[in-house]
Amino acid sequence: MTAAARLDLSLPGAELTAALVDVASVSGTEGPLADAVEAALRAVSGLEVARNGDTVLARTALGRPRRVLLAGHLDTVPIADNVPSRVDGDRLWGCGSSDMKSGVAVLLRLAALADPTDDLTLVCYDNEEVEATKNGLGRVARTSPDWLAADLAILLEPTSGKVEAGCQGTLRAEITTRGRRAHSARSWLGVNAVHAAAPVLARLAGYAPREVVIDGCAYREGLNAVGIAGGVAGNVLPDECRVTVNFRFAPDRSEVDAAEHVRSVFAGLDVELSIVDSAPGALPGLAAPAARDFVAAVGTEPVAKYGWTDVSRFAALGIPAVNFGPGDPNLAHTREEHVLLPLIAECEQALRAYLTRG
């Protein structure tokens, strides 16, 4: 399908996924796909449709007692010779097929749902795969928060058809050690900052991660070095070394608590520690009536989400949110990205059953 072609929302989910994959939409270039999604949604009767940058929003106004929001991002990571899509047996291959155009296809297939039990809001947003300041969902939260009001948000992230509740928070810290430069032939005249980082690595190697169960979901934390930098030249003792550390924390910790915990791990060491980035996690929210009904409709036990997703944005707004989609998270961002075609149909069927209580 070309960028100017129209999306046919009556196509089966697998074919609609292929049509979405065939419109390249690397982060920052979602315009043509957003245009096609907007046109398709404006053709559905009974929907109010709006555009916010390259985010497309639609909602019903049926006067139902509660509202369910379905969200999916339109962008992908850079293409790796995997567009256009191709089908091989029960697999559809292509950039974004798993993360998360198959989920967007399911979302769009439900746009014309007949007589839903709940009012629906659909959000197809841009720039999820890049820095948070560009995220379309965040932009809507800042500029048009009424569009995100809901009793439950379902983010169609790849979960292989499982309900993944909440998400971990993430924090990045830089730990710097200092030394004194010297010629490596006269090393006793200097202090090696890379060697001084050894106690930092020892603390990390000996770290025992916490596991906490929330709403029946087990969240395992992790504190790991993800980068190390130091060195001046092949014959110079380095006077600075920087270890970059990532902390994935359970959603019962706040960002402040997470930062304090990281500082406590390295307490007593002669280092400089700075927090350079963080984002809060999201509690499962499974006690909310709408979430309980959704878990029952899917019929599987929810599990913890390992990783950060935009459910955190909904949690910050006080909206229960879960991850549920047909893609496989382990295939996201890979050259071999694909989605199992039966899972697309199964996820759509589960959502239809929930949204119609049928």
C-alpha positions as CSV (number, residue, x, y, z in Angstrom):
1,M,0.0,0.0,0.0
2,T,1.3,3.4,-0.9
3,A,1.3,6.3,1.6
4,A,-1.6,7.9,-0.3
5,A,-3.7,4.8,-0.3
6,R,-6.7,4.4,2.0
7,L,-6.9,2.0,4.9
8,D,-9.8,-0.4,4.8
9,L,-10.8,-1.1,8.4
10,S,-13.0,-3.9,7.3
11,L,-10.0,-6.0,6.3
12,P,-9.2,-8.9,8.5
13,G,-6.6,-8.0,11.2
14,A,-3.8,-9.8,9.5
15,E,-4.3,-7.9,6.2
16,L,-4.8,-4.6,8.0
17,T,-1.5,-5.2,9.8
18,A,0.3,-5.8,6.5
19,A,-1.2,-2.6,5.1
20,L,0.0,-0.6,8.1
21,V,3.5,-2.2,7.9
22,D,3.7,-1.3,4.2
23,V,3.5,2.5,5.1
24,A,6.9,3.2,6.5
25,S,6.6,5.3,9.7
26,V,10.0,5.5,11.4
27,S,9.8,7.9,14.4
28,G,9.4,11.5,13.1
29,T,8.0,10.4,9.7
30,E,4.6,9.2,10.8
31,G,2.7,11.9,8.9
32,P,1.5,9.7,5.9
33,L,0.4,6.9,8.1
34,A,-1.3,9.3,10.5
35,D,-3.1,10.8,7.4
36,A,-4.4,7.4,6.4
37,V,-5.5,6.5,9.9
38,E,-7.3,9.8,10.3
39,A,-9.1,9.4,7.0
40,A,-10.2,5.9,7.9
41,L,-11.5,6.9,11.3
42,R,-13.4,9.9,9.9
43,A,-15.2,7.5,7.6
44,V,-16.6,5.6,10.7
45,S,-20.0,7.0,11.7
46,G,-20.5,8.0,15.4
47,L,-16.9,8.9,16.1
48,E,-15.5,12.3,17.0
49,V,-12.0,12.5,15.5
50,A,-9.2,15.0,16.2
51,R,-5.6,15.4,15.2
52,N,-2.8,16.5,17.5
53,G,0.4,16.7,15.5
54,D,0.8,13.1,14.1
55,T,-1.4,11.7,16.8
56,V,-4.9,10.7,15.8
57,L,-7.7,10.6,18.4
58,A,-11.2,9.3,18.1
59,R,-14.0,8.6,20.6
60,T,-17.7,7.7,20.9
61,A,-20.3,9.6,23.0
62,L,-22.9,6.9,23.7
63,G,-23.5,7.8,27.3
64,R,-22.2,4.5,28.6
65,P,-21.4,4.3,32.4
66,R,-17.7,3.9,31.7
67,R,-15.1,4.6,29.1
68,V,-12.3,2.3,27.8
69,L,-9.3,3.8,26.0
70,L,-7.3,1.8,23.5
71,A,-3.9,3.2,22.6
72,G,-1.1,2.2,20.2
73,H,1.9,4.0,18.7
74,L,2.3,4.5,14.9
75,D,6.1,4.8,14.8
76,T,8.7,2.2,14.4
77,V,12.5,1.9,14.8
78,P,14.6,2.4,11.7
79,I,13.8,-0.1,8.9
80,A,16.2,-3.0,8.5
81,D,15.4,-4.1,4.9
82,N,12.1,-5.4,6.3
83,V,9.5,-3.3,4.5
84,P,7.2,-4.1,2.7
85,S,5.7,-6.9,4.7
86,R,5.6,-10.5,3.7
87,V,3.6,-13.5,4.9
88,D,5.2,-16.9,5.4
89,G,2.9,-19.6,6.7
90,D,1.3,-18.2,9.9
91,R,3.8,-15.4,10.3
92,L,3.7,-11.9,9.0
93,W,7.2,-10.3,8.8
94,G,8.1,-6.7,8.7
95,C,9.2,-3.6,10.6
96,G,6.7,-2.8,13.3
97,S,4.7,-6.0,12.7
98,S,5.2,-6.9,16.4
99,D,5.9,-3.5,17.9
100,M,3.2,-2.5,17.4
101,K,1.3,-2.3,14.1
102,S,-0.5,-5.6,14.7
103,G,-1.8,-4.0,17.9
104,V,-2.8,-0.8,16.1
105,A,-4.6,-3.0,13.5
106,V,-6.6,-4.6,16.3
107,L,-7.4,-1.2,17.7
108,L,-8.6,0.1,14.3
109,R,-10.7,-3.0,13.7
110,L,-12.7,-2.1,16.8
111,A,-13.4,1.5,15.7
112,A,-16.7,0.5,14.2
113,L,-17.7,-1.9,17.0
114,A,-21.5,-2.2,17.1
115,D,-23.2,-1.4,20.3
116,P,-20.2,-1.6,22.7
117,T,-20.9,-1.9,26.4
118,D,-18.5,1.0,27.1
119,D,-17.8,4.3,25.4
120,L,-14.5,4.0,23.5
121,T,-11.5,6.3,23.0
122,L,-8.9,5.4,20.4
123,V,-5.4,6.9,20.4
124,C,-2.9,6.3,17.7
125,Y,0.2,8.3,18.6
126,D,3.6,9.3,17.3
127,N,7.2,9.2,18.5
128,E,7.0,6.5,21.1
129,E,10.4,4.9,20.1
130,V,12.4,8.1,20.7
131,E,13.0,10.6,23.6
132,A,10.1,11.2,25.9
133,T,9.9,14.9,25.1
134,K,8.6,14.0,21.6
135,N,6.1,11.3,22.7
136,G,2.7,12.0,21.2
137,L,0.8,10.6,24.1
138,G,2.7,12.8,26.5
139,R,1.9,15.8,24.2
140,V,-1.8,14.9,24.4
141,A,-1.6,14.6,28.2
142,R,-0.2,18.2,28.3
143,T,-2.4,19.9,25.7
144,S,-5.7,17.9,25.6
145,P,-5.9,15.8,28.8
146,D,-9.7,15.4,28.5
147,W,-9.0,13.0,25.5
148,L,-7.3,10.6,27.9
149,A,-10.0,10.4,30.5
150,A,-11.1,6.8,30.9
151,D,-11.9,4.1,33.5
152,L,-9.3,1.8,31.9
153,A,-6.6,2.2,29.4
154,I,-5.4,-0.8,27.3
155,L,-2.0,-0.2,25.6
156,L,-1.7,-2.6,22.7
157,E,2.1,-3.2,23.3
158,P,3.4,-6.6,22.3
159,T,2.7,-9.1,25.1
160,S,2.1,-12.3,23.1
161,G,-1.6,-12.1,24.0
162,K,-1.1,-12.0,27.7
163,V,-2.2,-9.3,30.1
164,E,1.0,-7.6,31.4
165,A,0.1,-5.3,34.3
166,G,1.7,-2.0,35.2
167,C,5.3,-1.6,34.3
168,Q,8.7,-1.1,35.9
169,G,10.2,2.3,36.6
170,T,13.6,3.1,35.1
171,L,16.5,5.2,36.3
172,R,19.9,5.9,34.9
173,A,22.8,7.1,37.0
174,E,26.4,8.0,36.2
175,I,29.0,7.2,38.8
176,T,32.3,9.0,38.3
177,T,35.7,8.2,39.8
178,R,38.6,10.6,39.8
179,G,42.4,10.1,39.6
180,R,45.5,11.8,38.5
181,R,47.1,11.6,35.1
182,A,50.6,10.2,34.7
183,H,52.8,8.6,32.1
184,S,52.1,4.8,32.2
185,A,55.9,4.2,32.4
186,R,55.8,6.1,35.7
187,S,52.4,5.0,36.9
188,W,53.4,5.4,40.6
189,L,53.2,9.2,40.1
190,G,49.5,9.0,39.2
191,V,46.2,7.5,40.3
192,N,44.3,5.3,37.9
193,A,40.6,6.3,37.8
194,V,39.6,3.2,35.9
195,H,41.1,1.0,38.7
196,A,39.2,3.2,41.2
197,A,36.0,2.0,39.6
198,A,36.6,-1.6,40.7
199,P,34.6,-1.1,44.0
200,V,31.7,0.3,42.0
201,L,31.6,-2.9,39.8
202,A,32.0,-5.1,42.9
203,R,28.9,-3.5,44.5
204,L,27.0,-4.2,41.3
205,A,28.3,-7.7,41.0
206,G,27.2,-8.5,44.5
207,Y,23.8,-6.7,44.3
208,A,20.8,-8.9,45.3
209,P,17.7,-7.7,43.4
210,R,14.5,-7.3,45.3
211,E,11.3,-9.1,44.1
212,V,8.0,-7.8,45.2
213,V,4.5,-9.1,44.5
214,I,1.8,-6.5,43.7
215,D,-1.8,-7.6,42.9
216,G,-0.5,-11.1,42.3
217,C,2.2,-9.9,39.8
218,A,5.9,-10.5,40.7
219,Y,8.2,-7.6,39.8
220,R,11.9,-8.4,40.0
221,E,14.2,-5.4,40.1
222,G,17.6,-5.1,38.5
223,L,20.6,-2.8,39.0
224,N,23.3,-3.2,36.3
225,A,26.2,-1.4,34.7
226,V,25.3,-0.6,31.1
227,G,28.4,1.3,30.1
228,I,31.8,2.3,31.2
229,A,34.0,5.0,29.8
230,G,37.5,6.1,30.7
231,G,40.9,6.6,29.1
232,V,43.1,9.3,27.6
233,A,45.7,7.6,25.5
234,G,47.6,4.3,25.3
235,N,50.4,5.6,27.5
236,V,48.5,7.8,30.0
237,L,46.9,6.8,33.3
238,P,43.2,8.0,33.1
239,D,42.1,10.7,35.6
240,E,38.4,10.0,35.1
241,C,36.2,7.0,34.7
242,R,32.4,7.0,34.3
243,V,30.2,3.9,35.0
244,T,26.6,4.2,33.7
245,V,24.1,2.3,35.8
246,N,20.5,1.4,35.0
247,F,18.0,0.6,37.8
248,R,14.8,-1.1,36.8
249,F,12.6,-0.8,39.9
250,A,9.2,-2.2,41.0
251,P,6.2,0.2,40.7
252,D,5.8,0.4,44.5
253,R,8.9,2.7,44.5
254,S,8.7,6.3,43.6
255,E,11.4,8.0,41.5
256,V,12.7,9.6,44.7
257,D,12.8,6.3,46.5
258,A,14.6,4.7,43.6
259,A,17.2,7.4,43.5
260,E,17.8,7.1,47.2
261,H,18.1,3.4,46.9
262,V,20.8,3.7,44.2
263,R,22.7,6.2,46.3
264,S,22.6,3.8,49.3
265,V,24.1,1.0,47.2
266,F,27.2,3.0,46.6
267,A,27.3,4.8,49.9
268,G,30.8,5.1,51.4
269,L,32.7,4.9,48.1
270,D,34.8,7.8,46.9
271,V,32.7,8.5,43.9
272,E,30.4,11.2,42.3
273,L,26.9,10.0,41.6
274,S,24.4,11.8,39.5
275,I,20.9,10.8,38.4
276,V,20.7,11.7,34.7
277,D,17.3,10.2,33.7
278,S,14.3,8.5,35.3
279,A,10.7,7.6,34.7
280,P,8.2,6.2,37.2
281,G,6.7,2.8,37.0
282,A,3.0,2.0,37.0
283,L,1.1,-0.1,39.6
284,P,-1.0,-2.9,38.1
285,G,-4.3,-1.3,38.9
286,L,-6.0,-4.7,38.7
287,A,-8.4,-3.9,41.5
288,A,-10.3,-1.4,39.4
289,P,-13.7,-2.9,38.2
290,A,-12.9,-2.3,34.5
291,A,-9.5,-4.0,34.9
292,R,-11.0,-7.0,36.7
293,D,-13.6,-7.4,34.0
294,F,-10.9,-7.2,31.3
295,V,-8.7,-9.9,33.0
296,A,-11.8,-12.1,33.3
297,A,-12.6,-11.6,29.6
298,V,-9.1,-12.5,28.5
299,G,-9.1,-15.6,30.7
300,T,-5.4,-15.7,31.6
301,E,-3.5,-14.8,34.7
302,P,-1.9,-11.4,34.5
303,V,1.8,-11.1,34.8
304,A,4.2,-8.2,35.6
305,K,5.4,-6.0,32.8
306,Y,9.2,-6.1,32.6
307,G,10.2,-2.9,31.0
308,W,8.8,0.7,30.9
309,T,5.7,1.5,28.7
310,D,3.3,4.3,28.4
311,V,1.0,2.8,30.9
312,S,3.1,4.9,33.3
313,R,1.6,8.0,31.7
314,F,-2.0,6.8,32.4
315,A,-1.0,5.7,36.0
316,A,0.2,9.3,36.6
317,L,-3.3,10.5,35.6
318,G,-4.9,8.1,38.0
319,I,-6.2,5.8,35.2
320,P,-5.8,2.0,35.6
321,A,-3.8,0.7,32.6
322,V,-2.6,-2.7,31.3
323,N,-0.5,-3.9,28.3
324,F,-2.2,-6.3,25.9
325,G,-1.3,-7.0,22.3
326,P,-0.6,-9.7,19.8
327,G,3.1,-9.0,19.1
328,D,6.1,-10.8,20.8
329,P,8.1,-8.3,22.8
330,N,11.3,-10.4,22.3
331,L,11.0,-9.7,18.5
332,A,10.6,-5.9,18.9
333,H,13.3,-3.9,17.1
334,T,14.9,-6.9,15.5
335,R,15.6,-7.5,11.8
336,E,13.6,-10.7,12.1
337,E,10.5,-8.9,13.5
338,H,7.3,-10.8,12.8
339,V,3.9,-11.5,14.4
340,L,1.9,-14.7,14.6
341,L,-1.3,-14.3,12.5
342,P,-3.5,-16.4,14.9
343,L,-2.6,-14.1,17.8
344,I,-3.9,-11.0,15.9
345,A,-7.3,-12.6,15.6
346,E,-7.2,-14.0,19.2
347,C,-6.5,-10.6,20.7
348,E,-9.2,-8.9,18.6
349,Q,-11.7,-11.6,19.7
350,A,-10.8,-11.1,23.4
351,L,-11.2,-7.3,23.2
352,R,-14.5,-7.7,21.3
353,A,-15.8,-10.0,24.0
354,Y,-14.8,-7.6,26.7
355,L,-16.1,-4.5,25.0
356,T,-19.5,-6.1,24.3
357,R,-19.6,-8.5,27.3
358,G,-20.4,-11.1,24.7
